């Protein structure tokens, strides 16, 4: 066993070991606290960046909605303009047909020639093989049957 002389040395060794372990644990605690503070700081920075990004995304979504509304408005206007353009083209074709009839009458053409002129003017509009005279006959026959 231990003698009386060995005991104080052994106690001193235990105290040194305990002091060393305490110092080591205190250093580790200090290092962990520094790491914890660093992580807290990084977390706060990340939260701030996330809030900024969310705000940017929200602004982009609002801008996208505005562009979509503007696009829909432009599409509606485009459809309206196309319809107006078609109306103008039809009106122009009708006026051209009237001008051609007027020229034919002025030039002394007969009614038959005027019908042929109508057929020529309306060739792209009338179904294949259908003439203005056929349409007039059909209309005349429908009117005749409606009156009787």
C-alpha positions in Angstrom: 0.0 0.0 0.0 0.9 3.6 0.2 3.1 5.1 2.8 2.4 8.5 4.4 5.0 10.0 2.1 3.4 8.8 -1.1 0.0 10.0 -0.3 0.6 13.8 -0.6 2.3 13.4 -3.9 -0.5 11.3 -5.2 -3.0 13.9 -4.0 -0.9 16.5 -5.8 -0.9 14.5 -9.0 -4.7 14.2 -8.8 -5.0 17.9 -8.2 -2.7 18.6 -11.2 -4.7 16.2 -13.4 -8.0 17.7 -12.2 -6.6 21.2 -12.9 -5.4 20.2 -16.3 -8.8 18.6 -17.1 -10.6 21.7 -15.8 -8.4 24.0 -17.9 -9.0 21.8 -21.0 -12.8 21.8 -20.4 -12.8 25.6 -19.9 -10.9 26.0 -23.2 -13.3 23.7 -25.0 -16.3 25.6 -23.5 -14.8 28.9 -24.7 -14.2 27.5 -28.2 -17.8 26.1 -28.3 -19.2 29.4 -27.1 -17.3 31.2 -29.9 -18.6 28.6 -32.5 -22.1 29.1 -31.1 -21.9 32.9 -31.4 -20.6 32.5 -35.0 -23.5 30.2 -35.8 -26.0 32.6 -34.3 -24.5 35.4 -36.3 -24.7 33.2 -39.5 -28.3 32.3 -38.7 -29.3 35.9 -38.3 -27.5 36.8 -41.6 -29.3 33.9 -43.3 -32.7 35.0 -41.9 -32.0 38.5 -43.2 -31.0 37.2 -46.7 -34.0 35.0 -46.7 -36.3 37.9 -45.9 -34.7 40.0 -48.7 -35.1 37.1 -51.2 -38.7 36.6 -50.2 -39.3 40.3 -50.8 -37.6 40.1 -54.2 -39.7 37.1 -55.2 -42.9 38.9 -54.1 -41.9 41.9 -56.2 -41.2 39.7 -59.2 -44.5 37.9 -58.8 -46.3 41.3 -58.7 -44.5 42.5 -61.8 -45.3 39.2 -63.6 -49.0 39.7 -62.7 -48.9 43.2 -64.1 -47.2 42.0 -67.3 -49.9 39.2 -67.6 -52.7 41.7 -67.3 -51.1 44.0 -69.9 -50.6 41.0 -72.2 -54.3 40.0 -71.9 -55.3 43.6 -72.6 -53.1 43.7 -75.7 -54.5 40.3 -76.8 -58.1 41.7 -76.5 -57.1 44.8 -78.4 -55.4 42.7 -81.1 -58.6 40.6 -81.5 -60.7 43.8 -81.8 -58.3 45.3 -84.3 -58.4 42.1 -86.4 -62.2 42.1 -86.4 -62.2 45.8 -87.4 -59.6 45.0 -90.1 -61.9 42.2 -91.5 -64.9 44.6 -91.4 -62.9 47.2 -93.4 -61.7 44.6 -95.9 -65.3 43.4 -96.4 -66.5 46.9 -96.8 -63.7 47.6 -99.3 -64.6 44.5 -101.3 -68.2 45.6 -101.4 -67.2 49.0 -102.6 -65.0 47.5 -105.3 -67.9 45.4 -106.4 -70.2 48.5 -106.6 -67.5 50.4 -108.5 -67.2 47.5 -111.0 -71.0 47.5 -111.4 -71.0 51.2 -111.9 -68.3 51.0 -114.5 -70.2 48.3 -116.3 -73.4 50.3 -116.3 -71.5 53.4 -117.5 -69.8 51.4 -120.2 -73.2 50.3 -121.4 -73.0 46.7 -120.4 -76.1 44.6 -120.4 -77.6 43.1 -117.3 -76.2 39.7 -118.2 -72.7 41.2 -118.5 -73.2 42.9 -115.2 -74.0 39.5 -113.6 -70.8 38.1 -115.2 -68.9 41.0 -113.7 -70.4 40.2 -110.3 -69.3 36.5 -110.8 -65.8 37.7 -111.6 -65.6 40.1 -108.6 -67.0 37.5 -106.2 -65.2 34.5 -107.5 -63.1 34.2 -104.4 -66.1 34.5 -102.1 -68.7 32.3 -103.8 -68.6 28.5 -103.5 -67.1 26.8 -106.6 -69.7 26.5 -109.4 -72.1 28.9 -107.8 -72.9 32.1 -109.8 -74.7 35.3 -108.8 -77.5 34.4 -111.1 -78.0 31.1 -109.3 -78.2 32.9 -106.0 -80.7 35.5 -107.4 -82.8 32.7 -108.8 -82.8 30.8 -105.5 -83.7 34.0 -103.6 -86.5 34.8 -106.1 -87.9 31.3 -105.8 -87.8 31.5 -101.9 -89.6 34.9 -102.0 -92.1 33.5 -104.5 -92.9 30.5 -102.2 -93.0 32.7 -99.1 -95.6 34.9 -100.6 -97.9 32.0 -101.7 
